[in-house]
Structure formats: structure tokens, C-alpha cells
């Protein structure tokens, strides 16, 4: 299954990028890494945080964990917490495991951890729990450098 909004975005902005639709789910970082044959650190996981008044989407290497304290400062909202699956779907129109940072609904703040820009390439969700797209460092920078900030905790993630 392909998300048509994400597909249209890629055709317009990155015509050489190819959506990979896996036969198995790519919803978790481990599943995505196994599906495309890369280390988990090369997966750019999307994590949605919400409060009563705001929503933030963070993209970070799956080998790292989001620092909630850093995010709350960056977003200017001390009430942010990890969003429940129903809230993720309601606010982003994507299911958990399929949230793509390529097409983000209006009103959602996007943050990309600066550590992603150190990788040669990153695989991110293409808008469904079974699809991903590979971005080179250059493509990642072109699309997301304006959203870069340090959001990672010092300890590695427990995926």
C-alpha cells in the first residue's frame, strides 16, 4: 500500500526517490531495518508528542531516544508527552508506525534530530506501516535542515 500524498510529494520534490513497500510490516524500527537490510541507526523513526494545545513530530535515529526535556523547550510546551495511537491518527492522519515527516499536516511542529544529518542515508516512513523511503544525506538536508535541533538523550534507545 502506498500513501498517495507522500508519493505525490516525492514525485514533485525527489523524483529519483523510490518508495519501498515491504511484504512484512515496517512499523517498528527493527522491522524497518530488517525489511531494507540496514542497521537500526539508519532508520529515522517518527515519534508524535501531544498536549491539549499542540502536536510535535520528531524524527530521530531509531538508535537514539528523544529527550522530552529538550523537546519541551524547543516546542515551547511543557505539557507535551508521547501521543496515544488514537491521538496520532487523529492529529496526523497517519497510523502509528506509518507517520511520515514528508507530508505533515498544518499545525504540527516538525523537529528533526541533528544526529540524522551525520548518517550517509536514512530510511523514513512513506506514510504507511509497510512503506519506507531512503533519503541520502543531501536529500535529508535539503528537506529538513531548517527543522534540525539537538533532541537526543545521551543514552541509547531501547527499541
Phi and psi in degrees as GROMACS dihedral restraints (atoms count N, CA, C in turn):
[ dihedral_restraints ]
;  ai    aj    ak    al  type     phi  dphi    fc
    3     4     5     6     1  -119.5    20    10
    4     5     6     7     1   139.3    20    10
    6     7     8     9     1   -82.8    20    10
    7     8     9    10     1   118.4    20    10
    9    10    11    12     1   -68.4    20    10
   10    11    12    13     1   -32.9    20    10
   12    13    14    15     1   -65.4    20    10
   13    14    15    16     1   -43.9    20    10
   15    16    17    18     1   -66.4    20    10
   16    17    18    19     1   -43.4    20    10
   18    19    20    21     1   -59.2    20    10
   19    20    21    22     1   -44.5    20    10
   21    22    23    24     1   -63.9    20    10
   22    23    24    25     1   -40.4    20    10
   24    25    26    27     1   -59.7    20    10
   25    26    27    28     1   -46.7    20    10
   27    28    29    30     1   -64.7    20    10
   28    29    30    31     1   -40.6    20    10
   30    31    32    33     1   -59.9    20    10
   31    32    33    34     1   -40.9    20    10
   33    34    35    36     1   -75.6    20    10
   34    35    36    37     1   -41.6    20    10
   36    37    38    39     1  -100.9    20    10
   37    38    39    40     1   -34.3    20    10
   39    40    41    42     1  -137.1    20    10
   40    41    42    43     1    71.4    20    10
   42    43    44    45     1   -61.2    20    10
   43    44    45    46     1   -19.3    20    10
   45    46    47    48     1   -88.7    20    10
   46    47    48    49     1    -9.8    20    10
   48    49    50    51     1   -72.4    20    10
   49    50    51    52     1   140.9    20    10
   51    52    53    54     1  -121.4    20    10
   52    53    54    55     1   128.6    20    10
   54    55    56    57     1   -77.7    20    10
   55    56    57    58     1   129.8    20    10
   57    58    59    60     1  -102.9    20    10
   58    59    60    61     1   120.6    20    10
   60    61    62    63     1  -102.4    20    10
   61    62    63    64     1   115.9    20    10
   63    64    65    66     1   -85.7    20    10
   64    65    66    67     1   156.1    20    10
   66    67    68    69     1   -79.9    20    10
   67    68    69    70     1   -20.3    20    10
   69    70    71    72     1  -113.1    20    10
   70    71    72    73     1   160.9    20    10
   72    73    74    75     1   -59.4    20    10
   73    74    75    76     1   146.8    20    10
   75    76    77    78     1  -118.5    20    10
   76    77    78    79     1    20.1    20    10
   78    79    80    81     1   -66.6    20    10
   79    80    81    82     1   -33.2    20    10
   81    82    83    84     1   -99.8    20    10
   82    83    84    85     1   160.4    20    10
   84    85    86    87     1   -60.9    20    10
   85    86    87    88     1   -41.0    20    10
   87    88    89    90     1   -66.0    20    10
   88    89    90    91     1   -43.6    20    10
   90    91    92    93     1   -62.0    20    10
   91    92    93    94     1   -43.6    20    10
   93    94    95    96     1   -63.9    20    10
   94    95    96    97     1   -43.9    20    10
   96    97    98    99     1   -61.9    20    10
   97    98    99   100     1   -43.7    20    10
   99   100   101   102     1   -64.9    20    10
  100   101   102   103     1   -39.6    20    10
  102   103   104   105     1   -64.2    20    10
  103   104   105   106     1   -35.1    20    10
  105   106   107   108     1  -107.0    20    10
  106   107   108   109     1    -0.5    20    10
  108   109   110   111     1    72.7    20    10
  109   110   111   112     1    41.8    20    10
  111   112   113   114     1  -127.9    20    10
  112   113   114   115     1   169.1    20    10
  114   115   116   117     1   -71.6    20    10
  115   116   117   118     1   154.5    20    10
  117   118   119   120     1   -59.1    20    10
  118   119   120   121     1   -33.1    20    10
  120   121   122   123     1   -61.4    20    10
  121   122   123   124     1   -23.0    20    10
  123   124   125   126     1   -83.5    20    10
  124   125   126   127     1     2.2    20    10
  126   127   128   129     1   -95.2    20    10
  127   128   129   130     1   125.2    20    10
  129   130   131   132     1   -92.5    20    10
  130   131   132   133     1    99.0    20    10
  132   133   134   135     1   -80.8    20    10
  133   134   135   136     1   145.2    20    10
  135   136   137   138     1  -104.0    20    10
  136   137   138   139     1   124.7    20    10
  138   139   140   141     1  -122.8    20    10
  139   140   141   142     1   128.1    20    10
  141   142   143   144     1  -102.0    20    10
  142   143   144   145     1   132.8    20    10
  144   145   146   147     1  -120.1    20    10
  145   146   147   148     1   145.5    20    10
  147   148   149   150     1  -144.4    20    10
  148   149   150   151     1   154.3    20    10
  150   151   152   153     1  -134.3    20    10
  151   152   153   154     1  -175.7    20    10
  153   154   155   156     1   -63.6    20    10
  154   155   156   157     1   -29.0    20    10
  156   157   158   159     1  -113.0    20    10
  157   158   159   160     1    -8.9    20    10
  159   160   161   162     1  -149.7    20    10
  160   161   162   163     1   163.8    20    10
  162   163   164   165     1  -135.5    20    10
  163   164   165   166     1   136.0    20    10
  165   166   167   168     1  -128.2    20    10
  166   167   168   169     1   137.3    20    10
  168   169   170   171     1  -112.6    20    10
  169   170   171   172     1   122.1    20    10
  171   172   173   174     1  -112.6    20    10
  172   173   174   175     1   131.9    20    10
  174   175   176   177     1  -111.4    20    10
  175   176   177   178     1   126.0    20    10
  177   178   179   180     1  -148.7    20    10
  178   179   180   181     1   152.7    20    10
  180   181   182   183     1   -57.3    20    10
  181   182   183   184     1   137.9    20    10
  183   184   185   186     1   -64.7    20    10
  184   185   186   187     1   -13.2    20    10
  186   187   188   189     1   -85.6    20    10
  187   188   189   190     1    -0.2    20    10
  189   190   191   192     1  -122.6    20    10
  190   191   192   193     1   163.4    20    10
  192   193   194   195     1  -116.6    20    10
  193   194   195   196     1   140.9    20    10
  195   196   197   198     1   -72.0    20    10
  196   197   198   199     1   131.9    20    10
  198   199   200   201     1   -83.5    20    10
  199   200   201   202     1   112.0    20    10
  201   202   203   204     1   -62.4    20    10
  202   203   204   205     1   -36.7    20    10
  204   205   206   207     1   -62.2    20    10
  205   206   207   208     1   -45.8    20    10
  207   208   209   210     1   -64.8    20    10
  208   209   210   211     1   -41.5    20    10
  210   211   212   213     1   -63.5    20    10
  211   212   213   214     1   -44.6    20    10
  213   214   215   216     1   -59.6    20    10
  214   215   216   217     1   -37.7    20    10
  216   217   218   219     1   -68.4    20    10
  217   218   219   220     1   -49.0    20    10
  219   220   221   222     1   -60.6    20    10
  220   221   222   223     1   -38.3    20    10
  222   223   224   225     1   -86.0    20    10
  223   224   225   226     1   -14.8    20    10
  225   226   227   228     1    69.4    20    10
  226   227   228   229     1    30.3    20    10
  228   229   230   231     1  -141.0    20    10
  229   230   231   232     1   105.5    20    10
  231   232   233   234     1   -75.7    20    10
  232   233   234   235     1    -4.4    20    10
  234   235   236   237     1   -96.6    20    10
  235   236   237   238     1    -3.4    20    10
  237   238   239   240     1   -60.5    20    10
  238   239   240   241     1   141.0    20    10
  240   241   242   243     1  -148.6    20    10
  241   242   243   244     1   165.2    20    10
  243   244   245   246     1   -58.3    20    10
  244   245   246   247     1   131.4    20    10
  246   247   248   249     1   -78.5    20    10
  247   248   249   250     1   142.5    20    10
  249   250   251   252     1   -69.2    20    10
  250   251   252   253     1   153.3    20    10
  252   253   254   255     1   -51.3    20    10
  253   254   255   256     1   -41.1    20    10
  255   256   257   258     1   -65.1    20    10
  256   257   258   259     1   -36.1    20    10
  258   259   260   261     1   -70.2    20    10
  259   260   261   262     1   -40.3    20    10
  261   262   263   264     1   -57.4    20    10
  262   263   264   265     1   -50.6    20    10
  264   265   266   267     1   -62.9    20    10
  265   266   267   268     1   -44.7    20    10
  267   268   269   270     1   -62.0    20    10
  268   269   270   271     1   -44.4    20    10
  270   271   272   273     1   -87.5    20    10
  271   272   273   274     1   -26.8    20    10
  273   274   275   276     1  -108.8    20    10
  274   275   276   277     1   -18.2    20    10
  276   277   278   279     1    71.3    20    10
  277   278   279   280     1     8.2    20    10
  279   280   281   282     1  -111.2    20    10
  280   281   282   283     1   146.2    20    10
  282   283   284   285     1   -77.2    20    10
  283   284   285   286     1   157.3    20    10
  285   286   287   288     1   -56.8    20    10
  286   287   288   289     1   136.6    20    10
  288   289   290   291     1    90.5    20    10
  289   290   291   292     1    -4.7    20    10
  291   292   293   294     1  -133.7    20    10
  292   293   294   295     1    14.5    20    10
  294   295   296   297     1   -73.7    20    10
  295   296   297   298     1   117.9    20    10
  297   298   299   300     1  -102.6    20    10
  298   299   300   301     1   132.0    20    10
  300   301   302   303     1   -79.5    20    10
  301   302   303   304     1    -2.1    20    10
  303   304   305   306     1   -74.8    20    10
  304   305   306   307     1   -37.0    20    10
  306   307   308   309     1  -127.3    20    10
  307   308   309   310     1   102.4    20    10
  309   310   311   312     1  -110.9    20    10
  310   311   312   313     1   126.7    20    10
  312   313   314   315     1   -59.0    20    10
  313   314   315   316     1   149.9    20    10
  315   316   317   318     1   -56.2    20    10
  316   317   318   319     1   139.3    20    10
  318   319   320   321     1    94.6    20    10
  319   320   321   322     1    -6.6    20    10
  321   322   323   324     1  -100.8    20    10
  322   323   324   325     1   125.8    20    10
  324   325   326   327     1   -80.5    20    10
  325   326   327   328     1   130.0    20    10
  327   328   329   330     1  -103.6    20    10
  328   329   330   331     1   133.3    20    10
  330   331   332   333     1  -132.6    20    10
  331   332   333   334     1   135.0    20    10
  333   334   335   336     1  -123.0    20    10
  334   335   336   337     1   121.1    20    10
  336   337   338   339     1   -62.9    20    10
  337   338   339   340     1   134.0    20    10
  339   340   341   342     1   -62.9    20    10
  340   341   342   343     1   -21.2    20    10
  342   343   344   345     1   -62.1    20    10
  343   344   345   346     1   -25.7    20    10
  345   346   347   348     1   -63.4    20    10
  346   347   348   349     1   -30.2    20    10
  348   349   350   351     1   -75.1    20    10
  349   350   351   352     1    -6.3    20    10
  351   352   353   354     1   -86.8    20    10
  352   353   354   355     1   -14.6    20    10
  354   355   356   357     1   -85.8    20    10
  355   356   357   358     1   149.7    20    10
  357   358   359   360     1   -64.1    20    10
  358   359   360   361     1   -41.3    20    10
  360   361   362   363     1  -152.6    20    10
  361   362   363   364     1   157.5    20    10
  363   364   365   366     1  -137.6    20    10
  364   365   366   367     1   138.1    20    10
  366   367   368   369     1  -100.2    20    10
  367   368   369   370     1   125.9    20    10
  369   370   371   372     1  -124.0    20    10
  370   371   372   373     1   164.2    20    10
  372   373   374   375     1   -65.0    20    10
  373   374   375   376     1   141.6    20    10
  375   376   377   378     1  -103.3    20    10
  376   377   378   379     1    21.1    20    10
  378   379   380   381     1   101.8    20    10
  379   380   381   382     1     0.4    20    10
  381   382   383   384     1  -138.4    20    10
  382   383   384   385     1   161.9    20    10
  384   385   386   387     1   -72.7    20    10
  385   386   387   388     1     4.4    20    10
  387   388   389   390     1  -129.3    20    10
  388   389   390   391     1    13.3    20    10
  390   391   392   393     1  -131.4    20    10
  391   392   393   394     1   143.0    20    10
  393   394   395   396     1  -140.1    20    10
  394   395   396   397     1   163.9    20    10
  396   397   398   399     1  -139.3    20    10
  397   398   399   400     1   140.1    20    10
  399   400   401   402     1   -92.1    20    10
  400   401   402   403     1   130.8    20    10
  402   403   404   405     1  -118.3    20    10
  403   404   405   406     1   133.3    20    10
  405   406   407   408     1   -73.4    20    10
  406   407   408   409     1   166.5    20    10
  408   409   410   411     1   -56.3    20    10
  409   410   411   412     1   -40.5    20    10
  411   412   413   414     1   -65.9    20    10
  412   413   414   415     1   -44.2    20    10
  414   415   416   417     1   -64.1    20    10
  415   416   417   418     1   -42.3    20    10
  417   418   419   420     1   -59.6    20    10
  418   419   420   421     1   -45.3    20    10
  420   421   422   423     1   -63.6    20    10
  421   422   423   424     1   -44.6    20    10
  423   424   425   426     1   -58.6    20    10
  424   425   426   427     1   -39.5    20    10
  426   427   428   429     1   -84.0    20    10
  427   428   429   430     1   -36.9    20    10
  429   430   431   432     1  -126.0    20    10
  430   431   432   433     1     0.7    20    10
  432   433   434   435     1   -59.1    20    10
  433   434   435   436     1   -33.3    20    10
  435   436   437   438     1   -65.7    20    10
  436   437   438   439     1   -15.0    20    10
  438   439   440   441     1  -106.2    20    10
  439   440   441   442     1     7.6    20    10
  441   442   443   444     1   -76.1    20    10
  442   443   444   445     1   137.9    20    10
  444   445   446   447     1  -162.7    20    10
  445   446   447   448     1   165.7    20    10
  447   448   449   450     1   -84.8    20    10
  448   449   450   451     1   109.7    20    10
  450   451   452   453     1  -123.2    20    10
  451   452   453   454     1     2.2    20    10
  453   454   455   456     1   -86.3    20    10
  454   455   456   457     1   142.1    20    10
  456   457   458   459     1   -72.9    20    10
  457   458   459   460     1   162.8    20    10
  459   460   461   462     1   -74.7    20    10
  460   461   462   463     1   -25.4    20    10
  462   463   464   465     1   -88.6    20    10
  463   464   465   466     1   150.0    20    10
  465   466   467   468     1   -68.6    20    10
  466   467   468   469     1   159.8    20    10
  468   469   470   471     1   -72.1    20    10
  469   470   471   472     1   159.4    20    10
  471   472   473   474     1  -115.0    20    10
  472   473   474   475     1    85.1    20    10
